[in-house]
Amino acid sequence: MPTPSQPIGRFAPSPTGELHLGSLTTALASFCHIKSLGGQWLLRIEDTDIERCDQQFTEQILIDLEALGLHWDGDIIYQSERIDIYNDYLNSALHSLTYGCQCSRKGLEQYWAKEEQSQIHNENQPNRKRYPRCCVAADLDRQQHKLRIQLPDYKIGFNDGIQGMQWDNPQQTLGDMVARRQDGMINYILAASLDDGLQQVTHIMRGLDILPMTTAQISIMNAAHLPAIDHWYHLPLICNPDGQKLSKQNLAQPIDTRNTSQLIAHALKLLQQPVVDRDTPENMLKQAIAQWDNTPLQNQQQLNLPNL
């Protein structure tokens, strides 16, 4: 295991599809950054969503990372094998913050529609579809219903190494999140929060789309008595020429590792890093690590792909 004083980063893909250019840049950035600090780069497969995750995608992700020279340290963690751990925390350290909920999505949509019509909403409220806490005092069976976790109702601040100082109130933004679905599936941010603490992660570099969940993660890790993250970095999103984030939902094309040097060079250019010599993946990454610099990315929200 890495020593607590050693920088520890991680890449945590969800195997709901193959790696695309957006996920590749995140992997490359987190790898080069943590290695430039002399740290370890862990790999975690976030496969709690049994409906969308597929073993063939997991296998392809591992093949692609190896082909690109992005070699992880230590053993791979699979979240699907850690459900008991998450439930232990929900039943112990996080027990007082959680409660059973029987509200259906359809019922909540109807509630919000009626509230919209009656103009009850405060226009300054960040999330107009925040859960109305119907079940917080109902004392429903925790095993028979979905489980919600109460997030704190005050502002939490953290300094993001790319996006600057951030402040957010997780209760006003996210409300009482579903921590565990009725079918037992664990919420993404709950599992990620617990694993980041248990793996002693010190540096998190990930996409800007996860930024709104960061204060929730901070509060969950604190409530679970896990070590805090020392450094946060939220990368600008890679967007297509139409301004859409590259994602599986937008049918982003899987990467092609038949020309690894071209792929690494392209990703580094997108990340606005100094040019490296075309060579083997290992030698290109060695040069990229030596030259790594977050400065060109600071305060940027998106990086645009050129028109072909």
Beta strands, then each sheet from edge to edge (+ up, - down):
strand 1: 8-11
strand 2: 40-45
strand 3: 77-78
strand 4: 98-101
strand 5: 146-149
strand 6: 156-160
strand 7: 164-168
strand 8: 177-180
strand 9: 203-207
strand 10: 231-235
strand 11: 237-239
strand 12: 302-304
sheet 1: 1+ 2+ 3+
sheet 2: 4+ 5- 8+
sheet 3: 6+ 7-
sheet 4: 9+ 10+
sheet 5: 11+ 12+
end
